[in-house]
């Protein structure tokens, strides 16, 4: 029996490549065996996330009972979800005496890029007669390579909802690679009362 050393591999996106071992798992090779290896897309896409391979391996025999397949990983600074692809091995000349198992290994590319999202400023001031205040939420650090969904809501301090401002509590539009800034408008209650800030 010939197959991958493991069925599941993990690699950091910044590692650059992942070695996968194909071994004689059971029995002893008394003949030359020729194998072919190729990658197959999953959520990871060839060229965008990894470099595809599709080629014949060197011969395995009594003295060569382990081969290593290297798959290159595309390094970028986008923060994305973890992605997977598979690598498959097959016999070039099928033989009833040689079994391939497992025939495939799954590789998970771990995304270790961090993105910081937050308000443009921590403190805002608005005149009561201005009517509203726009608050900007931005990608402050890193680059978004995935869709992020946010929720925003107000919380009373010395200002009370309805009396001093109009409360909000809703989901924001999606942020992604092309939408990296959102504006939240909070309405201020205008009145002629003289009050503390």
N, C-alpha and C positions, 0 to 999 in steps of 0.2 A: 504494500500500500504506500502510495506516494501522495503527499498533500502539503498544505501549508502548515507551518509549525503552530500557528494560532488561527482561529477563525475571526478574531476581532483585534484590530490594532487601533491605537490612538496616536495622533501626532499634533504638535503645536503648529499653527500656521507659520510661525517664525522659525521653525526648525529647518525648513528648506527641503527636506526629503525624508522618506521613510523606507527603511529596509525591511523586506518581507522574505522570510526563509521558506523554501520548499525543500522537504526532506523525505528520505525513506523512513516512514513511520512504523512499518511492520515488515518483517521478512528481510531477505538479503538479495540484492540485485546480482543476477548472474548473467545479465544481458545488457546491452546498451539500450537506453530509453531516451527518446526524443520528445521534448515537451514544447508547447506553445503557451505564451502568456499574453493576456490582454486586459485592459481596464474597461470598466463599464460605469457610466454616469449613474449617480443616485441624485441626492440633493446637491452634491458637488458636481460642477460642470467642468469638463476638460477645457484647458486653456485659461478659463477664468479662475479655477480653484486648484487645479493640478495639471500636470503634463501627462497626456495619455501615452500608453505603451501598447504595442502590438507586434510581438516578434517571437522568433524561435529561440529557445534557451540552449546553452551548451549541453552536450550529451551527459546524461547521468549513467554511471556504471558502478562496478564493484569498488572502484577507488574514488569515484566522485558521487557521494551520496547526499550532498547538500548543495543547494544553489541559493543565491541571494538576488532578489529582484529589487532594484531601487526605483521608487516613484518620486519625482520631484513635485514639491508643493509650491504653489504660487504665493509669494509673500506680498502682502499689501497692508495698508494702514486702515482699511475699512473695518468697522466693527460690525460683524455679521453673526448670524446664528451658526452653531456648529453644523458642519456638512459632511455627508458620507459619499463614498464611492466604493466600488468593489473591484477586486483583481481576480481573474479566473485563469486556471491552468488546465490544459487539455493535452491528451496524447496525440502526437502527430501521426503515429502508426498504431492504431488501436490493437490491444492485445488482451486476450482473456486472462492472461497470467498477471497483468498489472492493473491495479485498481487505483483510481484517483479519488481521494477522499481526505479532507474536504476539498472540493474542486474550486472553492472561492473563499476569499477573505474579505471582510468589510473593514474599510479604513475610515475612521472619524477624524476629521480635521477640526481641532479644538481652536476656537477663536479666542485669543487672549488679549485682544485690543479693548481698551476701556474708553467709553465715551461719557463725558460729563454734560448733563443738561440741567439748566436752572434759569432762574430769573436773571435778567441783564444787570439789575441792581438789587441790593437787599433792602434799600430804603427809598421810598417815593414820597413826594409831597404834592398835594393838590389843593387849590383854592376851592372852598365850598361852592362858589359861584361858577366854577369851571364846568360843572355838570357831569364830567366823567374823567377817568384816568386810564390811559393805556399802559399795560404792563407787558413787557416783552419777555418771552421764554425762548432761550437760544441754546444751540449746541456750543458749549463754552470750551470744550477740549475734545480733540479727536474728530473722526469723520464717521458719520452714520452710513452703514452699508446695509442696514435692515430697517424695517418699519417699526416705529415706536409709537405706542398709544398712551396718552396721558390724560389724567383727570385733574380738574381744577375746582377748588371750592374756597369760599371765604369763611373766615372765622371772626367772631366779634372780639374786639378789644374794648377800649373805652368808647369806640364808635359802635352803635347798635344797628343791626340790619333793619331795614325799612325806615327807621327814624333818621339815620345818617347816611346810609348807602343801601344799594340794592344787592342783596346776596346773590351769589352765583354758585352753581353746583352742577357741572356737566363735563362730558368727555370732549376733548379737543380734537380737531382734525389730525390725521396721522402726520408724524414727522418722519422724514426719510432723507435719502441722499440729496434730493432736489428741494426739499422743504425743511430747512434747518432753523427757521425762526417763526414763532407764532405770537400773535398779539391778543391779550385778554383785556377787554374793556370792562371796567367796573363803574357803574353809574353812581354819582353822588347826589344825595337829596339836597335840593336847593331850598333854603328858607331864610327868613330875615331875622332869626333868633341869634343873639350874641351868645356864643358858647365857647367853652374851652376847646382846644384842638383835641 
